[in-house]
Amino acid sequence: MEKSLSLVGPFLQRLEEEIAAAGEAVKASGHRIRSVYIGGGTPTTLSAEQLRDLLGALEKGFDLAGCTEYTVEAGRPDTITPEKLAVLRSLGVNRISVNPQSMQEEVLRAIGRRHGAEDTKRAVELVRAADFPVLNMDLIAGLPQDSAAGFRDSLERVLSFRPENVTVHTLALKKGARLMLEKGELPGPEIVGDMLEHAEERLRSAGYRPYYLYRQKFMSGNFENVGWCLPGRECVYNICMMEELHTVLSLGGGAVTKIVDPESGQIRRICNPKYPYEYIESAEKIVTGKGALSSFPASRGEADRKEGKTELGL
């Protein structure tokens, strides 16, 4: 945000134009929205007023009456304020993420985070006070300067907040990442394996169950990321993304729309430009492309076929 602050206003303006065009296409095609997910990254770097405008554009552009799940990935605790949470809750958001990654101060400093463990605690208290039904928290196994004991302590602190969802990631070191360039001291595969094994045992004993799993390239020890939840608190969006059985309409910079043909199972992807300036400059092309989506198919059940309705994620 600091490097691209002057682009935030034009970016949001273009995004609202894309939302309006996509909303018209969805209405024309007879689709309906089942799930809304705003993230990854940290949308709460926006101001409360900017969030109100963005969510207001979504509410105006789409019929969200059938939406059962509305997630915003607040992410970094240092971006969360009572004003922002009040805006999100008032506009229908019912799932929110607070992602400490670690509760160890030395680990947070090593990865360049601006928050500490106390900031995470404060953010969780604000989320609970704002009455969000579902809280997700992320931890990462294998961060620099971390240890098996440190990771266990982080997990215990997270569990003390009793979040409805806990996602345990394994560090993925991508080419060009700052951690790769600085070659920080990283836990080896045996230690990471111990972290993940303990996480599974502890989460199960605390009443959580795994409900989705995925792997990325360059993951430490070739392990995986696992989403855990309390019974009945699964994130529909995460399941749909992992199964690749449902169409997902994506908006914004770097967004990848995934169209699943319900008959053949074939998947077609439509990608938006990734970087803010390119996204802003490509607005006309993007808006035109969204208009062409009015005829795209989506996964649907037999009951919905009879009613002429389909479901998709946003």
Buried (B, 14 or more C-beta within 10 A) or exposed (E): EEEEEEBBEBBBEBBBBBBBBBBBBBBEBEBBBBBBBBBEBBBBBBBBEBBBBBBEBBBEBBEBEEBEBBBBBBBBBBBBBEEBBBBBBEBEBBBBBBBBBBBBBEBBEBBEBEBBBEBBBBBBEBBEEBEBEBBBBBBBBBBBBBBBEBBBBBBEBBBEBEBBBBBBBBBBBEEEEEBEEEEBEBBEEEBBBBBBEBBBEBBEEBEBEEBBEEEEEEBBBEBBBBBBBBEEBBBBBBBBBEEEEBBBBBBBBBBEBBBBBBEEEEEEEBEBBEEBEEBBEBBEEBBEBBEEBBEBBBBBEEEBEEEEBBBBBB
